[in-house]
């Protein structure tokens, strides 16, 4: 079985509109977890409010992983 790098969500920050009545942006903080300890990384990735609302903590990590892979392949 091959060990794979996973994404661990470490925090979520919300940006609100001017009158603080609605969320405009969601930024997800994450770290990369490599069981072989060969790679290290962390970052902040924006997600839409709809993506955030449709996710739980496990699927949020998968969403960030998918966004990271898409950026690497761009």
C-alpha positions as CSV (number, residue, x, y, z in Angstrom):
1,X,0.0,0.0,0.0
2,X,1.4,3.4,-1.0
3,X,1.4,6.1,1.5
4,X,-0.1,9.3,0.1
5,X,0.1,13.0,1.0
6,X,-3.1,14.2,2.6
7,X,-4.5,17.7,3.4
8,X,-5.3,18.6,7.0
9,X,-7.6,21.6,7.5
10,X,-6.1,23.8,10.2
11,X,-8.5,26.7,10.2
12,X,-11.3,28.6,8.4
13,X,-11.5,32.4,8.1
14,X,-14.6,34.2,7.0
15,X,-14.7,37.6,5.3
16,X,-18.0,39.5,5.7
17,X,-19.7,42.2,3.6
18,X,-19.5,45.8,4.7
19,X,-22.3,45.7,7.1
20,X,-21.3,42.3,8.5
21,X,-24.6,40.6,7.6
22,X,-23.3,38.0,5.1
23,X,-20.2,36.0,4.4
24,X,-18.6,37.0,1.2
25,X,-15.4,34.8,1.1
26,X,-14.1,31.8,2.9
27,X,-10.4,31.1,3.3
28,X,-9.3,27.6,4.4
29,X,-5.9,27.1,6.0
30,X,-4.3,23.8,5.5
31,X,-1.1,21.7,6.0
32,X,0.1,18.8,3.9
33,X,0.7,15.6,5.8
34,X,3.3,13.3,4.3
35,X,3.7,10.0,6.1
36,X,7.2,9.6,4.6
37,X,8.2,13.1,5.8
38,X,9.7,13.9,2.4
39,X,7.4,16.9,1.7
40,X,6.1,19.7,3.8
41,X,3.6,22.4,2.8
42,X,0.9,24.7,4.0
43,X,-1.3,27.4,2.6
44,X,-4.5,29.3,2.4
45,X,-7.0,28.4,-0.3
46,X,-10.2,30.4,-1.0
47,X,-13.4,28.5,-1.5
48,X,-16.9,29.8,-2.3
49,X,-19.5,30.0,0.4
50,X,-21.4,27.4,-1.5
51,X,-18.4,25.0,-1.5
52,X,-17.9,25.6,2.2
53,X,-21.6,25.0,3.0
54,X,-21.7,21.8,1.1
55,X,-18.7,20.3,2.9
56,X,-17.9,18.7,6.2
57,X,-14.4,18.6,7.6
58,X,-13.5,15.5,5.7
59,X,-14.8,16.6,2.4
60,X,-13.3,20.1,2.9
61,X,-9.9,18.5,3.0
62,X,-10.7,16.6,-0.3
63,X,-11.9,19.9,-1.9
64,X,-8.6,21.6,-0.9
65,X,-6.6,18.7,-2.2
66,X,-8.5,18.8,-5.6
67,X,-7.9,22.6,-5.9
68,X,-4.2,22.1,-5.1
69,X,-3.8,19.3,-7.7
70,X,-5.6,21.5,-10.3
71,X,-3.2,24.4,-9.6
72,X,-0.2,22.1,-9.9
73,X,-1.4,20.8,-13.2
74,X,-2.3,24.2,-14.6
